Amino acid sequence: MAAEFDLVVIGSGPGGYVAAIRASQLGQKVAIIERENLGGICLNWGCIPTKALLKSGEKFESLSHLKDYGLSASGASFDFDAIIQRSRGVAKQLNQGVGFLMKKNKIEVIEGSAKLEKGAAAPKVVVALKAGGSRTIEAKTVMLAVGARARALPQIGLEADGDKIWAYRDALAPKKLPKTFVVIGSGAIGIEFASFYRALGAEVTVVEAVDRVMPVEDEEVSKAAQKGFEKRGIKFKLGAKVTKVSKDSKGVKVDLEVNGKAESLEAEVCISAVGITANTDGIGLEALGVELDRGHIKTDSHCQTNVKGLYAIGDCAGAPWLAHKASHEGIHAAEHIAGYKTPNVHSPIAGCTYAQPQVASVGVTEQGAKAEKREVKIGRFPFKVNGKAIAAGETEGFVKVIFDAKTGALIGAHMIGADVTEMIQGYVTAITMEATEEDIHGIVYPHPTMSEAMHEAALDAYGRVIHI
């Protein structure tokens, strides 16, 4: 049987659908297989709808600060169902947009669940079709973009039921607004949901196993973030090991061990944000001999697996579990498959948390640099003395940059404050382009902007800061 397609992509998230488009642009005949909704988790149940919720929460929270701007209003309220429906509407709009892009790029969409079997040039793909029956597809290359799902810990009772214990899907489309929450995990997902529900007035306590919030972030940013969240009324239990989660008619009870002592928290709902599990089970990887590392698919520098004709990208291929990393890998893999010389797949990847305040970072942390025994120069600049931030009433937070002292290369940047998730890309570009302190010092930043703090932080690292 001759190959029906040049490339079959399994999974239509931000890695899969982008890879399919790029492959089609390069003249490949492409099919994409999706068992649920085009756009995957990110677009339908992750990145996009959470940002819609967070914007509603941010808008409502800002109403309590109108006096700061010489304004006044009364009777502020919200319609929780309408907030949820707006979020779902945004996801639906973008889902339909992906469908349009598939038609535009002549990509065949096959609805169903895929499983791999041994093939010639690449594994065969057997699809259990949504409409019934099955279809076997042979392609020159197969790309896995199957993503991941919320991690469950059934051994301690932490398993989503959609009622009293929520995973991210449940938290995105609840039937009612609970008054009290325990959020387990202070990574981006946990903090964003804590921020949203707190903005609507819920009592929220975040439980974290290590001794600081957002543990992947620079320690200085982590401490500032905790203060900012606590100022908004979010409570924290740090260095707390969850030993058991139990349910009763009123809600949930979360048993903890903190500094060797037993404690417990009670709430109407518990949100589980303890990580993700790759969707690598049940798709035939074991029979093919695909190499895995703690459940994730092992790949080389071009996203190839150890099996001929099989690539893997995005969450199923390991950290960082970010949509933009998946898209980047998808494009890289599609170009490699088509025989193009491709840019570095290991480009710097920014991490963003869209809470109040926002947090964004790229590259090494100060702690990471010390662990590597690198000699560094560090600069900081607070938004409280930035003209635009003062005018906008957004003076919380700061910018922190890390340079290699020997080469002058920018190796890390960490930000906390308003809109820093939009600003971080400037530093991502700088690191990607191998910029030094001279390059960044010589850039002219528009005035007045909050991005001027990025310039001042770089100047501060070399004793040249102007405005402090």
Stockholm file with secondary structure:
# STOCKHOLM 1.0

chainA/1-468         MAAEFDLVVIGSGPGGYVAAIRASQLGQKVAIIERENLGGICLNWGCIPTKALLKSGEKFESLSHLKDYGLSASGASFDFDAIIQRSRGVAKQLNQGVGFLMKKNKIEVIEGSAKLEKGAAAPKVVVALKAGGSRTIEAKTVMLAVGARARALPQIGLEADGDKIWAYRDALAPKKLPKTFVVIGSGAIGIEFASFYRALGAEVTVVEAVDRVMPVEDEEVSKAAQKGFEKRGIKFKLGAKVTKVSKDSKGVKVDLEVNGKAESLEAEVCISAVGITANTDGIGLEALGVELDRGHIKTDSHCQTNVKGLYAIGDCAGAPWLAHKASHEGIHAAEHIAGYKTPNVHSPIAGCTYAQPQVASVGVTEQGAKAEKREVKIGRFPFKVNGKAIAAGETEGFVKVIFDAKTGALIGAHMIGADVTEMIQGYVTAITMEATEEDIHGIVYPHPTMSEAMHEAALDAYGRVIHI
#=GR chainA/1-468 SS CCCSEEEEEECCSTTHHHHHHHHHHTTCCEEEEESSCTTHHHHHHSHHHHHHHHHHHHHHHHGGGGGGGTCCCCCCCCCHHHHHHHHHHHHHHHHHHHHHHHHHTTCEEEEEEEEEECCSSSCEEEEEETTSSEEEECEEEEEECCCEEECCBGGGTBCCCSSSEECHHHHHSCSSCCSEEEEECCSHHHHHHHHHHHHTTCEEEEECSSSSSSTTSCHHHHHHHHHHHHHTTCEEECSEEEEEEEECSSCEEEEEEETTEEEEEEESEEEECSCEEESCTTSSHHHHTCCEETTEECCCTTSBCSSTTEEECGGGGCSSCCHHHHHHHHHHHHHHHTTCCCCCTTCCCCEEECSSSEEEEEECCHHHHHHTTCCEEEEEEEGGGCHHHHHHTCCCEEEEEEEETTTCBEEEEEEEETTHHHHHHHHHHHHHTTCBHHHHHTCCCCSSCTTHHHHHHHHHTTTCCSCC
#=GC SS_cons         CCCSEEEEEECCSTTHHHHHHHHHHTTCCEEEEESSCTTHHHHHHSHHHHHHHHHHHHHHHHGGGGGGGTCCCCCCCCCHHHHHHHHHHHHHHHHHHHHHHHHHTTCEEEEEEEEEECCSSSCEEEEEETTSSEEEECEEEEEECCCEEECCBGGGTBCCCSSSEECHHHHHSCSSCCSEEEEECCSHHHHHHHHHHHHTTCEEEEECSSSSSSTTSCHHHHHHHHHHHHHTTCEEECSEEEEEEEECSSCEEEEEEETTEEEEEEESEEEECSCEEESCTTSSHHHHTCCEETTEECCCTTSBCSSTTEEECGGGGCSSCCHHHHHHHHHHHHHHHTTCCCCCTTCCCCEEECSSSEEEEEECCHHHHHHTTCCEEEEEEEGGGCHHHHHHTCCCEEEEEEEETTTCBEEEEEEEETTHHHHHHHHHHHHHTTCBHHHHHTCCCCSSCTTHHHHHHHHHTTTCCSCC
//
